Amino acid sequence: MKPLGEAPRDHDHVTVGVDGSPASERAVRWAAATASGRALSLHLVHAVDFAPSGWTKLPFFRPSQVFEWSEAEAESLLEDAAQVAEAVAPGIDITRELALTGSSKWLVELSRTSRMIVLGATGSTRIGEAFLGSTPVSVAGHAACPVVVVRGPEVPAPDDRPVVAGVDGSPASRGAVGLAFEEAAWRGVDLVAVHVWSDLKVGAVEESPLDFDPRAFEQYEHSLLSECLAGYGERYPDVTVHREIYIDGPRAHLRAWSEKAQLVVLGTRGRGGFAGLVLGSTGNALLREAHCPVMVVRPEVS
């Protein structure tokens, strides 16, 4: 393990946020296993929280002393996280970094040189709460690499559950589809491609007064999904693909599939049922309600 310092600049590492919570520890284990399996290093990051509280107004309060305490606690958190990572992936190359802010801008900046950003789903500190709240959505919408929010229970290896990909039918989704195939191939599992025609709630289309022909819908959407998946079968011949098409209810269907998946991969924007997925209600819901880790991929990431 290298001394506390700055982030590596080689793109050959996975960056994971550390806050000392059980969810953060799960994220560290997930990130360590992922990095080790792909011969990448692991970069542990923590933001020192200097948010003011009532006791700072006491006469004996000294900002310099608080800084020292906070820095020492942060270093201890990173040290503990490094031990967790080494237990999962003995011999993995680990770097560590502290920052004076927990804002999404810092994480986005780190994403420019990271292969992947990994965040826990909950936290016990203010920075942990920030990771759970707006930070994952903001980072996912601006990061230069895939962002993974680790959710759900840990499953002992081997994990034969499939990877699930949300396919929206737009060119912007190709990055997410490609990474979903890559993840499935690396994990040696099947890929479930889920396509939803409308972002309305389940049953809304059937209750609509508009005339709807299920046969025409099914034929067109199967054709569209085939077009979205074209070419990946040749690149990943060992990945078995299952196609699931629904009329409406992307949030409900993806959440249900997350109970049977080891990873859900989503794009950040598109058209049709997944339009504005991550920055809208469906993406927000999945980042909070999914039963497995969720990977968010921007269109530029392929």
MIKOLGU-154966 format. One record per residue (C-alpha): residue number from 1; x, y, z. Coordinates in nm, 2 decimals, m for minus. Layout:
BEGIN
ATOM   i     px     py     pz
ATOM NUM      X      Y      Z
...
//
This chain:
BEGIN
ATOM   i     px     py     pz
ATOM   1   0.00   0.00   0.00
ATOM   2   0.14   0.34  m0.10
ATOM   3   0.16   0.64   0.14
ATOM   4  m0.13   0.89   0.15
ATOM   5  m0.11   1.11  m0.15
ATOM   6  m0.28   1.21  m0.47
ATOM   7  m0.48   1.00  m0.72
ATOM   8  m0.29   0.81  m0.98
ATOM   9  m0.31   0.94  m1.34
ATOM  10  m0.30   0.63  m1.54
ATOM  11  m0.67   0.53  m1.58
ATOM  12  m0.57   0.18  m1.46
ATOM  13  m0.75   0.20  m1.13
ATOM  14  m1.09   0.19  m0.96
ATOM  15  m1.18   0.47  m0.73
ATOM  16  m1.41   0.41  m0.43
ATOM  17  m1.55   0.65  m0.18
ATOM  18  m1.49   0.56   0.19
ATOM  19  m1.70   0.69   0.48
ATOM  20  m1.66   0.43   0.75
ATOM  21  m2.01   0.29   0.72
ATOM  22  m2.11  m0.07   0.66
ATOM  23  m2.23   0.02   0.31
ATOM  24  m1.90   0.19   0.24
ATOM  25  m1.72  m0.13   0.35
ATOM  26  m1.94  m0.33   0.10
ATOM  27  m1.85  m0.09  m0.17
ATOM  28  m1.48  m0.13  m0.09
ATOM  29  m1.50  m0.51  m0.11
ATOM  30  m1.69  m0.49  m0.44
ATOM  31  m1.44  m0.24  m0.58
ATOM  32  m1.14  m0.44  m0.46
ATOM  33  m1.27  m0.77  m0.62
ATOM  34  m1.35  m0.59  m0.94
ATOM  35  m1.01  m0.41  m0.96
ATOM  36  m0.82  m0.73  m0.87
ATOM  37  m1.00  m0.94  m1.13
ATOM  38  m0.91  m0.70  m1.40
ATOM  39  m0.55  m0.63  m1.29
ATOM  40  m0.63  m0.27  m1.19
ATOM  41  m0.52  m0.08  m0.88
ATOM  42  m0.76   0.05  m0.61
ATOM  43  m0.78   0.42  m0.51
ATOM  44  m0.95   0.49  m0.18
ATOM  45  m1.08   0.84  m0.13
ATOM  46  m1.24   1.02   0.17
ATOM  47  m1.36   1.38   0.22
ATOM  48  m1.28   1.54   0.56
ATOM  49  m1.60   1.69   0.69
ATOM  50  m1.56   2.04   0.85
ATOM  51  m1.93   2.12   0.86
ATOM  52  m1.99   2.35   1.16
ATOM  53  m2.19   2.22   1.46
ATOM  54  m2.30   2.37   1.79
ATOM  55  m1.99   2.28   1.99
ATOM  56  m1.77   2.48   1.76
ATOM  57  m1.90   2.80   1.93
ATOM  58  m1.76   2.69   2.27
ATOM  59  m1.48   2.91   2.41
ATOM  60  m1.22   2.63   2.40
ATOM  61  m1.29   2.55   2.03
ATOM  62  m0.97   2.56   1.82
ATOM  63  m1.02   2.51   1.44
ATOM  64  m0.66   2.39   1.40
ATOM  65  m0.72   2.12   1.66
ATOM  66  m1.04   2.01   1.49
ATOM  67  m0.86   1.98   1.16
ATOM  68  m0.60   1.76   1.32
ATOM  69  m0.87   1.54   1.47
ATOM  70  m1.06   1.51   1.15
ATOM  71  m0.75   1.44   0.95
ATOM  72  m0.64   1.17   1.19
ATOM  73  m0.99   1.01   1.18
ATOM  74  m1.00   1.02   0.80
ATOM  75  m0.66   0.86   0.78
ATOM  76  m0.78   0.59   1.01
ATOM  77  m1.09   0.53   0.79
ATOM  78  m0.87   0.49   0.49
ATOM  79  m0.64   0.26   0.67
ATOM  80  m0.93   0.04   0.78
ATOM  81  m1.07   0.04   0.42
ATOM  82  m0.73  m0.06   0.29
ATOM  83  m0.72  m0.36   0.52
ATOM  84  m1.07  m0.46   0.40
ATOM  85  m0.96  m0.44   0.04
ATOM  86  m0.64  m0.64   0.10
ATOM  87  m0.84  m0.91   0.27
ATOM  88  m1.06  m0.94  m0.04
ATOM  89  m0.77  m0.90  m0.29
ATOM  90  m0.43  m0.99  m0.13
ATOM  91  m0.15  m0.81  m0.30
ATOM  92  m0.37  m0.55  m0.47
ATOM  93  m0.20  m0.21  m0.54
ATOM  94  m0.37   0.05  m0.32
ATOM  95  m0.35   0.43  m0.32
ATOM  96  m0.53   0.67  m0.08
ATOM  97  m0.63   1.03  m0.10
ATOM  98  m0.80   1.29   0.13
ATOM  99  m0.99   1.59   0.02
ATOM 100  m1.14   1.90   0.20
ATOM 101  m1.47   1.87   0.02
ATOM 102  m1.72   1.59  m0.05
ATOM 103  m1.88   1.76  m0.34
ATOM 104  m1.97   1.58  m0.66
ATOM 105  m1.73   1.80  m0.85
ATOM 106  m1.43   1.64  m0.68
ATOM 107  m1.56   1.29  m0.77
ATOM 108  m1.62   1.40  m1.13
ATOM 109  m1.27   1.53  m1.15
ATOM 110  m1.14   1.19  m1.02
ATOM 111  m1.35   1.02  m1.28
ATOM 112  m1.14   1.17  m1.56
ATOM 113  m0.85   0.95  m1.46
ATOM 114  m1.04   0.65  m1.32
ATOM 115  m1.16   0.33  m1.49
ATOM 116  m1.47   0.33  m1.26
ATOM 117  m1.61   0.53  m0.96
ATOM 118  m1.77   0.31  m0.69
ATOM 119  m1.99   0.45  m0.41
ATOM 120  m2.17   0.30  m0.12
ATOM 121  m2.55   0.32  m0.11
ATOM 122  m2.57   0.47   0.25
ATOM 123  m2.35   0.63   0.50
ATOM 124  m2.33   0.72   0.87
ATOM 125  m2.15   1.05   0.82
ATOM 126  m2.24   1.37   0.63
ATOM 127  m2.03   1.27   0.34
ATOM 128  m2.20   0.93   0.35
ATOM 129  m2.53   1.10   0.33
ATOM 130  m2.41   1.31   0.04
ATOM 131  m2.31   0.99  m0.14
ATOM 132  m2.66   0.85  m0.09
ATOM 133  m2.84   1.17  m0.18
ATOM 134  m2.77   1.39  m0.48
ATOM 135  m2.41   1.30  m0.53
ATOM 136  m2.45   0.97  m0.72
ATOM 137  m2.71   1.12  m0.95
ATOM 138  m2.49   1.43  m1.01
ATOM 139  m2.17   1.23  m1.06
ATOM 140  m2.34   0.98  m1.28
ATOM 141  m2.46   1.26  m1.50
ATOM 142  m2.12   1.41  m1.55
ATOM 143  m1.86   1.15  m1.48
ATOM 144  m1.61   1.06  m1.75
ATOM 145  m1.62   0.69  m1.65
ATOM 146  m1.89   0.45  m1.53
ATOM 147  m2.03   0.50  m1.18
ATOM 148  m2.14   0.21  m0.97
ATOM 149  m2.36   0.25  m0.66
ATOM 150  m2.33  m0.07  m0.46
ATOM 151  m2.66  m0.19  m0.33
ATOM 152  m2.81  m0.51  m0.20
ATOM 153  m2.67  m0.80   0.00
ATOM 154  m2.33  m0.95  m0.07
ATOM 155  m2.34  m1.29  m0.24
ATOM 156  m2.06  m1.53  m0.18
ATOM 157  m1.87  m1.64  m0.50
ATOM 158  m1.94  m1.79  m0.74
ATOM 159  m2.22  m1.56  m0.84
ATOM 160  m2.41  m1.70  m1.14
ATOM 161  m2.68  m1.43  m1.14
ATOM 162  m2.71  m1.24  m1.48
ATOM 163  m2.61  m0.89  m1.57
ATOM 164  m2.92  m0.67  m1.66
ATOM 165  m2.90  m0.39  m1.91
ATOM 166  m3.15  m0.12  m1.97
ATOM 167  m3.18  m0.07  m2.35
ATOM 168  m3.35   0.25  m2.47
ATOM 169  m3.32   0.21  m2.84
ATOM 170  m3.10   0.52  m2.89
ATOM 171  m2.74   0.56  m3.01
ATOM 172  m2.67   0.71  m2.66
ATOM 173  m2.74   0.37  m2.51
ATOM 174  m2.47   0.18  m2.70
ATOM 175  m2.21   0.26  m2.44
ATOM 176  m2.42   0.11  m2.16
ATOM 177  m2.50  m0.20  m2.38
ATOM 178  m2.14  m0.25  m2.46
ATOM 179  m2.03  m0.23  m2.10
ATOM 180  m2.31  m0.46  m2.00
ATOM 181  m2.18  m0.72  m2.25
ATOM 182  m1.83  m0.67  m2.12
ATOM 183  m1.94  m0.72  m1.76
ATOM 184  m2.13  m1.03  m1.84
ATOM 185  m1.84  m1.18  m2.03
ATOM 186  m1.59  m1.10  m1.76
ATOM 187  m1.82  m1.25  m1.50
ATOM 188  m1.91  m1.55  m1.71
ATOM 189  m2.29  m1.50  m1.68
ATOM 190  m2.59  m1.43  m1.90
ATOM 191  m2.71  m1.09  m2.01
ATOM 192  m3.07  m0.98  m1.98
ATOM 193  m3.15  m0.69  m2.21
ATOM 194  m3.46  m0.51  m2.08
ATOM 195  m3.64  m0.27  m2.31
ATOM 196  m3.95  m0.07  m2.21
ATOM 197  m4.15   0.12  m2.47
ATOM 198  m4.30   0.38  m2.24
ATOM 199  m4.19   0.54  m1.92
ATOM 200  m4.55   0.54  m1.79
ATOM 201  m4.64   0.34  m1.48
ATOM 202  m4.73  m0.03  m1.52
ATOM 203  m5.08  m0.07  m1.67
ATOM 204  m5.10   0.29  m1.79
ATOM 205  m5.09   0.20  m2.16
ATOM 206  m5.36  m0.06  m2.13
ATOM 207  m5.58   0.18  m1.94
ATOM 208  m5.53   0.45  m2.21
ATOM 209  m5.83   0.53  m2.44
ATOM 210  m5.59   0.52  m2.74
ATOM 211  m5.62   0.22  m2.97
ATOM 212  m5.32  m0.01  m2.91
ATOM 213  m5.22  m0.31  m3.12
ATOM 214  m5.00  m0.54  m2.90
ATOM 215  m4.89  m0.74  m3.20
ATOM 216  m4.76  m0.44  m3.39
ATOM 217  m4.59  m0.32  m3.07
ATOM 218  m4.41  m0.65  m3.01
ATOM 219  m4.29  m0.69  m3.37
ATOM 220  m4.15  m0.33  m3.38
ATOM 221  m3.99  m0.34  m3.04
ATOM 222  m3.82  m0.68  m3.10
ATOM 223  m3.68  m0.54  m3.42
ATOM 224  m3.56  m0.23  m3.24
ATOM 225  m3.40  m0.43  m2.96
ATOM 226  m3.22  m0.65  m3.21
ATOM 227  m3.08  m0.35  m3.38
ATOM 228  m2.95  m0.22  m3.04
ATOM 229  m2.78  m0.55  m2.97
ATOM 230  m2.64  m0.61  m3.32
ATOM 231  m2.27  m0.68  m3.34
ATOM 232  m2.22  m0.76  m2.97
ATOM 233  m2.29  m1.13  m3.02
ATOM 234  m1.99  m1.16  m3.24
ATOM 235  m1.77  m0.97  m3.00
ATOM 236  m1.89  m1.17  m2.70
ATOM 237  m1.98  m1.51  m2.84
ATOM 238  m1.99  m1.67  m2.49
ATOM 239  m2.25  m1.44  m2.35
ATOM 240  m2.61  m1.57  m2.37
ATOM 241  m2.86  m1.29  m2.42
ATOM 242  m3.22  m1.30  m2.29
ATOM 243  m3.45  m1.03  m2.43
ATOM 244  m3.73  m0.88  m2.22
ATOM 245  m3.97  m0.63  m2.37
ATOM 246  m4.24  m0.44  m2.17
ATOM 247  m4.50  m0.19  m2.27
ATOM 248  m4.46   0.04  m1.96
ATOM 249  m4.32   0.05  m1.61
ATOM 250  m3.94   0.08  m1.64
ATOM 251  m3.89   0.15  m1.27
ATOM 252  m4.10  m0.15  m1.16
ATOM 253  m3.95  m0.39  m1.41
ATOM 254  m3.59  m0.30  m1.35
ATOM 255  m3.63  m0.30  m0.98
ATOM 256  m3.78  m0.65  m1.01
ATOM 257  m3.50  m0.77  m1.23
ATOM 258  m3.24  m0.63  m0.98
ATOM 259  m3.36  m0.89  m0.73
ATOM 260  m3.24  m1.16  m0.97
ATOM 261  m2.93  m0.98  m1.10
ATOM 262  m2.57  m0.92  m0.98
ATOM 263  m2.55  m0.59  m1.17
ATOM 264  m2.78  m0.35  m1.35
ATOM 265  m2.63  m0.13  m1.62
ATOM 266  m2.80   0.19  m1.73
ATOM 267  m2.73   0.47  m1.97
ATOM 268  m2.79   0.83  m1.86
ATOM 269  m3.01   0.95  m2.14
ATOM 270  m3.20   0.84  m2.44
ATOM 271  m3.55   0.83  m2.59
ATOM 272  m3.85   0.62  m2.53
ATOM 273  m3.91   0.45  m2.19
ATOM 274  m3.56   0.53  m2.07
ATOM 275  m3.55   0.90  m2.16
ATOM 276  m3.37   1.09  m1.89
ATOM 277  m3.35   0.77  m1.69
ATOM 278  m3.07   0.85  m1.45
ATOM 279  m3.15   1.22  m1.40
ATOM 280  m3.52   1.15  m1.37
ATOM 281  m3.75   0.96  m1.13
ATOM 282  m3.67   0.61  m1.26
ATOM 283  m3.30   0.64  m1.22
ATOM 284  m3.33   0.81  m0.88
ATOM 285  m3.55   0.53  m0.77
ATOM 286  m3.31   0.26  m0.89
ATOM 287  m3.02   0.42  m0.72
ATOM 288  m3.21   0.39  m0.39
ATOM 289  m3.43   0.09  m0.44
ATOM 290  m3.23  m0.16  m0.65
ATOM 291  m3.14  m0.50  m0.49
ATOM 292  m2.80  m0.52  m0.65
ATOM 293  m2.52  m0.28  m0.76
ATOM 294  m2.62  m0.03  m1.03
ATOM 295  m2.38   0.09  m1.30
ATOM 296  m2.45   0.42  m1.47
ATOM 297  m2.28   0.49  m1.80
ATOM 298  m2.28   0.82  m1.99
ATOM 299  m2.32   0.82  m2.37
ATOM 300  m1.96   0.92  m2.42
ATOM 301  m1.83   0.62  m2.22
ATOM 302  m1.80   0.31  m2.44
//
